Amino acid sequence: MIIDYVLKYIGYFAAFCTTIAFFPQAIKAWKTKSTKDISLYMFLLLVVGILAWLVYGILISSLPLVIANLAVLFLAISILIAKLKFK
């Protein structure tokens, strides 16, 4: 059905946008070695939330959710590592 096709690609588009949104922050944190304006607690909570979305995506067999949350988890953890490393 056409609606299923459209919904699937909306999911992929949303996953792409929310994943790409983390790249500038991750690159900036590692280039400048500065994370003073990033909240440690917000990123800890974000990583927990991303893990929950990843598990949810796996449980409902949603490829857009799994792919996006794996990528975002990697980026968020890299920012979190930068935050802890460059205090």
MOSUL-V92210 format. One record per pair of residues at least 12 apart in sequence whose C-alpha atoms are under 6 Angstrom apart, sorted by the first residue. I is the first residue (numbers start at 1). J is the second residue. D is the distance in Angstrom with one decimal. If there is no record, write none. Layout:
BEGIN
I_J_D / I_J_D
END
This chain:
BEGIN
11_64_5.9 / 12_64_5.2 / 15_68_5.0 / 19_68_5.9 / 19_72_5.3 / 26_79_5.4 / 33_86_5.8 / 35_83_5.3 / 50_69_6.0 / 54_66_5.4 / 54_69_5.4
END
